[in-house]
Amino acid sequence: MYPVSAKFLQTLSTSHVMVAKVDAYYNGSLKAAGLPFTDGSVTVDRGSKTRRTISLTVAGNKLLPWAETDALAAYGQQLVVSRGIRYANGAEEWVPLGTFRINEPAGDVHSGPVTISGASMECAIIDDKFQVPVTTRGQAGCVDAITTLIRETLADAVVVNLTAGQRNPPVAVATWDANADRWDAVCQIALAMRAEIYVDAQNRFVITDLPDVVNGSVAWDIAEGEGGNLISAGRSMTRTGVYNAVVASGENTASGSAPVSGTAKDTNPSSPTRWGGPFGKVTKFISSALFSSAADCAAAAEYALFDATAPNVQTSLASLPNPALEGNDIIRLNYAGRKERYLVQSLTIPLTVEGSFSINLRGGKEDAS
C-alpha cells in the first residue's frame, strides 16, 4: 500500500471531502493541468499484463484531439492521476493512482464529451517487440537483465528491487527470437528469480516477492458495523485458476543444455486442494528458457504452486474507498462473525464522489489475531 498517514486511514471511515486530479503530459512537458473530468476510474488488476488501466470522461469537446501533439492525443501522451482527502483545516493529502499512456481518445466533435482509455507503462514494453534475436548473455544477474530490457524501451524507467534481501541471482543464458514479446521476456526473468514485476502507482517497475497471505503484514482492515468501512460483500467459489500441481520445464538452446523439468505438488494432508484428494488432480504447466537445471525447475514449480493453490474462494466487496491500496496488498476482513485475511486481486478506484469502489479478493485464511 502506498504510504499514507494514520490520519488519512482514520478519515476514510468518516465523512470527508474527496479530491482528485488528472494532468496530461506529452514528451515530458505538462500539456493540460487539472482536466475537467466528469467521470472516471482506475482499475488495478494483478492478473493483467498491464497492472493499471484508466477510463476517463472529460466534459465538452474543447480537448478532443485533432493534432498528434494535442494534450489528449494517442501519440505518447500520458495522464498522471491522483486522488486524496481535503481535511477540515483545508490541508490536502494526495495518493498517486498511476501514470497512463493514452491509448484511445474519442468524442462527438460538436459537443463532446471526450472519453479516454489508457494503461500503465507495461504497455510500452509490450509494444516494443524484439526486432532481432536478444540474449541475456553478458548480464550479471536477473535484475540487471530486467533493467536492460526495460531501459532499451524506456531509457529513464525507474526499476526498483523490493525482493527480500534485494536479491539479484545470476541469470541463465537465454535467447528470444525477433518478434518475441519483450514484456514476456521480462516476466520470465522475474519468474526465474521467483519474483513478479509490475508498474506501480508511482510509475516504477517494481520487482517483488509474491505476497504471503498467512504471514505477511496486513495493509488495511475492513470491518462491518458502527465505525466500520464495509458497505456490502459477496462470496463465491470457483475452481478456475486453482491448481494442485505445477510442472516447470526448460529447454535452453542458447546454452546447449538438455531439456529439464521439475514438479511440485500440494501434498499437505490437511489442504483442501491436496493432490489426489477430493479436489482431484489439476496441473499447471510453465516453461522458460531460463530454467537451465532440474533444480531451477523444481524451485520455479514450488514458487508457482504457492499462488496456484490459493483457496478457491473469491470475495467481492464494496467499502469506503481507499485509493492507497495496491494489487498485491493483504487486507483483513471482519464480517459475518468471521475474521479472515485476503489478497487483493483487483480493485476499481473512482475519481468522482458518485463512482463506486469495489475490491475482488483471492484466497481467505482465518486470522487468529
C-alpha positions in Angstrom: 0.0 0.0 0.0 1.2 3.5 -0.8 2.4 5.1 2.5 -0.2 7.4 3.9 -0.7 9.0 7.3 -2.7 7.4 10.1 -5.0 10.4 9.9 -5.6 9.5 6.2 -6.7 6.0 7.1 -8.8 7.1 10.0 -10.6 9.8 7.9 -11.6 7.2 5.2 -14.2 5.8 7.6 -15.7 9.2 8.4 -17.4 12.0 6.5 -14.7 13.8 4.4 -14.0 15.7 1.2 -12.6 13.7 -1.6 -10.3 15.4 -4.2 -8.9 14.1 -7.4 -6.9 15.5 -10.3 -5.7 14.4 -13.7 -2.9 16.1 -15.6 -1.9 15.5 -19.2 1.7 15.3 -20.4 3.4 15.0 -23.7 7.1 14.3 -24.2 7.8 15.2 -20.6 6.0 18.5 -20.6 2.7 19.4 -19.0 0.1 20.0 -21.7 -3.1 20.3 -19.6 -3.4 20.7 -15.9 -6.5 19.7 -14.0 -8.6 18.1 -16.7 -12.3 18.9 -16.3 -13.4 15.3 -16.0 -16.9 14.3 -15.1 -16.4 10.6 -14.5 -13.6 8.2 -14.3 -11.9 5.3 -12.5 -8.6 3.5 -12.2 -8.6 -0.3 -12.2 -5.7 -2.2 -10.6 -5.6 -5.9 -11.6 -2.7 -8.2 -10.6 -3.9 -10.8 -13.2 -3.4 -8.4 -16.1 -0.2 -7.8 -18.1 -0.8 -4.1 -17.6 -1.4 -3.7 -13.9 -3.3 -0.4 -14.1 -5.9 1.0 -16.5 -7.9 4.2 -16.6 -11.2 5.1 -18.0 -12.0 8.9 -18.1 -14.7 11.2 -19.4 -13.7 14.8 -20.0 -16.5 17.4 -20.3 -17.1 19.2 -23.6 -15.3 19.0 -26.9 -12.5 21.5 -26.3 -9.9 18.9 -25.6 -11.0 16.4 -28.3 -7.6 15.8 -30.1 -7.1 16.8 -33.7 -3.3 17.2 -34.0 -0.8 14.5 -33.0 0.6 16.8 -30.3 -2.7 17.7 -28.6 -2.9 17.1 -24.9 -5.2 14.0 -25.2 -3.9 12.5 -28.5 -2.7 9.0 -28.7 1.0 9.6 -29.7 2.7 9.1 -26.4 0.6 11.4 -24.3 0.2 10.4 -20.7 -2.2 11.0 -17.9 -0.9 11.4 -14.3 -3.7 10.7 -11.8 -4.0 11.3 -8.1 -6.8 11.1 -5.5 -6.8 12.4 -1.9 -8.5 13.9 1.0 -9.1 17.6 1.9 -9.1 17.9 5.7 -11.3 20.3 7.7 -8.4 22.7 8.1 -8.0 22.9 4.3 -4.8 20.8 4.1 -4.8 18.0 1.5 -3.1 14.6 1.4 -2.7 13.0 -2.0 -2.2 9.4 -3.2 -0.8 8.7 -6.7 -3.0 6.4 -8.8 -0.7 5.9 -11.7 0.8 7.2 -15.0 -1.2 6.1 -18.0 -0.4 6.2 -21.7 -3.4 7.4 -23.6 -4.5 4.6 -26.0 -7.8 5.7 -27.3 -9.5 9.1 -27.1 -12.9 9.6 -28.8 -15.8 12.0 -28.7 -18.5 13.9 -30.5 -16.9 16.7 -32.5 -19.7 19.2 -31.8 -20.5 18.6 -28.1 -18.2 16.0 -26.6 -17.6 14.6 -24.1 -14.2 13.1 -24.7 -13.8 9.5 -23.5 -10.3 8.2 -22.9 -8.8 4.8 -22.1 -5.2 4.3 -21.1 -2.8 1.8 -19.5 0.2 1.8 -17.2 3.6 1.7 -18.8 4.0 -2.0 -19.2 2.1 -1.3 -22.4 5.2 0.4 -23.8 7.4 -2.6 -23.2 4.7 -4.9 -24.6 4.6 -2.9 -27.8 8.4 -2.9 -28.3 8.8 -6.4 -29.6 12.3 -7.6 -30.3 13.4 -6.7 -33.9 16.4 -9.1 -33.8 17.2 -12.0 -31.5 18.1 -10.9 -28.0 20.1 -12.8 -25.4 20.8 -12.5 -21.7 24.5 -13.4 -22.3 26.8 -10.9 -20.6 24.2 -9.8 -18.0 25.5 -10.4 -14.4 22.1 -11.0 -12.7 18.4 -11.2 -13.2 17.7 -7.7 -12.1 20.4 -6.4 -14.4 18.9 -8.2 -17.3 15.4 -7.0 -16.5 16.6 -3.4 -16.2 18.4 -3.6 -19.5 15.4 -4.9 -21.4 13.1 -2.2 -19.9 15.5 0.7 -20.4 16.1 -0.3 -24.0 12.5 0.8 -24.4 12.2 3.5 -21.7 15.6 5.0 -21.1 14.5 6.8 -17.9 12.5 4.0 -16.4 12.8 3.5 -12.6 13.4 -0.1 -11.7 13.1 -1.0 -8.0 14.1 -4.3 -6.5 11.9 -4.9 -3.4 12.6 -8.6 -3.1 13.8 -10.0 0.3 17.4 -9.0 0.6 17.2 -7.2 -2.7 18.4 -10.4 -4.3 19.9 -10.4 -7.8 20.7 -14.1 -8.7 22.7 -15.0 -11.8 20.7 -15.1 -14.9 20.8 -18.1 -17.2 21.8 -17.6 -20.8 18.6 -17.4 -22.9 17.7 -16.1 -26.3 14.4 -14.7 -27.6 13.7 -14.6 -31.4 12.8 -11.5 -33.4 9.1 -10.6 -32.9 9.1 -12.1 -29.4 7.3 -10.1 -26.7 9.7 -8.0 -24.6 7.5 -7.9 -21.6 7.0 -11.7 -21.6 10.8 -11.9 -21.5 11.0 -9.5 -18.6 8.4 -11.6 -16.7 10.2 -14.8 -17.5 13.3 -13.4 -15.9 11.4 -12.3 -12.9 9.8 -15.8 -12.6 13.3 -17.3 -12.8 14.3 -15.3 -9.7 11.0 -16.3 -8.1 9.5 -12.8 -8.2 6.9 -10.8 -10.0 7.1 -7.4 -11.7 4.6 -4.7 -12.4 4.3 -0.9 -12.7 3.1 0.7 -9.5 1.2 3.9 -8.8 4.4 5.9 -8.8 5.3 4.7 -12.3 8.1 2.5 -11.1 8.8 -1.0 -12.4 8.7 -3.0 -9.2 10.3 -6.4 -8.7 8.8 -8.1 -5.6 8.2 -11.4 -3.9 4.7 -13.0 -4.0 2.7 -11.8 -1.0 2.3 -14.2 1.8 -1.3 -14.1 2.9 -0.7 -16.2 6.1 2.4 -14.4 7.4 2.5 -11.1 5.6 1.6 -7.8 7.2 -1.9 -6.5 6.9 -2.2 -3.3 4.8 -5.8 -2.4 5.8 -8.7 -3.6 7.9 -12.2 -3.7 6.5 -15.0 -4.2 9.1 -18.7 -4.1 9.3 -20.8 -2.4 11.9 -20.6 1.0 13.6 -17.4 2.8 12.7 -16.6 0.3 10.1 -16.0 0.8 6.4 -17.7 -2.2 4.8 -20.7 -1.5 2.7 -21.5 -4.9 1.2 -19.8 -8.2 0.5 -20.4 -11.2 -1.7 -18.8 -14.6 -1.6 -18.3 -17.2 -4.3 -16.2 -20.3 -5.0 -14.6 -21.3 -8.3 -12.1 -23.9 -9.5 -10.9 -21.6 -12.2 -7.2 -20.7 -11.8 -6.7 -23.2 -9.0 -4.1 -26.0 -9.4 -2.6 -28.5 -7.0 0.5 -29.4 -9.1 2.9 -27.4 -11.2 5.3 -28.8 -13.8 8.1 -26.4 -14.8 10.2 -27.2 -17.8 13.2 -25.5 -19.6 14.8 -26.1 -22.9 17.8 -23.7 -23.4 19.1 -23.9 -26.9 21.3 -20.9 -26.3 23.4 -22.8 -23.7 23.2 -26.1 -25.5 21.9 -27.9 -22.3 19.4 -30.8 -22.4 15.7 -30.2 -21.6 15.0 -30.2 -17.9 11.9 -30.3 -15.8 10.6 -30.2 -12.2 7.3 -30.8 -10.4 5.7 -29.5 -7.3 2.5 -30.9 -5.8 0.3 -29.9 -2.9 1.0 -32.8 -0.5 -0.3 -31.2 2.7 -2.7 -33.8 4.1 -4.9 -31.1 5.6 -5.1 -29.0 2.5 -8.4 -28.9 0.6 -6.5 -28.9 -2.7 -4.1 -31.7 -1.8 -3.0 -33.8 -4.8 -5.2 -36.9 -5.1 -7.8 -35.7 -2.6 -11.5 -34.8 -3.2 -10.4 -31.7 -5.3 -8.8 -34.1 -7.9 -5.6 -33.7 -9.9 -5.2 -30.3 -11.7 -1.8 -29.5 -13.2 -0.4 -26.2 -14.3 2.4 -26.1 -16.8 5.0 -23.3 -17.0 8.2 -23.1 -19.1 11.1 -20.8 -19.7 14.5 -21.0 -21.4 15.8 -19.5 -18.1 15.2 -22.8 -16.2 18.5 -24.3 -17.0 18.6 -27.1 -14.5 16.3 -29.5 -12.7 16.8 -27.6 -9.5 15.8 -24.4 -11.3 12.6 -26.1 -12.5 11.8 -27.5 -9.1 12.2 -24.2 -7.4 10.1 -22.4 -10.0 7.4 -25.0 -9.7 7.3 -24.6 -5.9 7.1 -20.9 -6.3 4.2 -21.1 -8.8 2.4 -23.6 -6.6 2.3 -21.1 -3.7 0.0 -18.9 -5.7 -1.8 -21.7 -7.7 -3.2 -23.4 -4.6 -4.6 -20.2 -3.1 -8.1 -21.2 -1.7 -10.7 -21.2 -4.4 -12.8 -18.6 -2.5 -13.4 -15.3 -4.1 -14.9 -12.4 -2.2 -16.0 -9.2 -3.8 -16.9 -6.3 -1.6 -17.8 -2.6 -1.6 -16.3 -0.5 1.0 -15.5 3.1 1.7 -12.7 3.9 -0.9 -9.0 3.5 0.0 -7.0 4.8 -3.0 -3.7 3.8 -1.4 -4.3 0.0 -1.9 -2.1 -1.9 -4.4 -3.0 -5.1 -6.2 -0.9 -7.4 -4.0 -1.8 -6.0 -0.6 -3.2 -8.2 2.2 -6.3 -7.0 3.8 -8.1 -8.3 6.9 -11.9 -8.6 6.5 -14.1 -8.7 9.6 -17.6 -9.7 8.7 -20.4 -12.2 9.3 -18.8 -13.2 12.6 -15.5 -14.1 10.8 -12.1 -12.5 10.6 -10.1 -13.5 7.5 -7.0 -12.4 5.6 -7.3 -12.0 1.8 -5.0 -11.0 -1.1 -6.3 -8.0 -3.2 -6.6 -9.5 -6.7 -8.2 -6.4 -8.3 -9.8 -3.1 -7.3 -11.5 -0.2 -9.0 -11.0 3.3 -7.6 -13.4 6.0 -8.6 -12.3 9.5 -9.4 -15.6 11.1 -8.5 -17.8 11.0 -5.4 -20.6 9.2 -7.3 -18.3 6.4 -8.5 -18.3 3.0 -6.8 -15.3 1.4 -5.2 -15.0 -2.3 -5.4 -12.4 -4.9 -4.5 -12.0 -8.5 -5.6 -10.2 -10.7 -3.2 -8.5 -14.1 -3.6 -7.8 -16.7 -1.0 -9.0 -16.4 2.5 -7.2 -17.5 5.6 -8.6 -17.3 9.1 -6.9 -14.6 11.1 -6.3 -15.6 14.7 -5.3 -12.2 15.9 
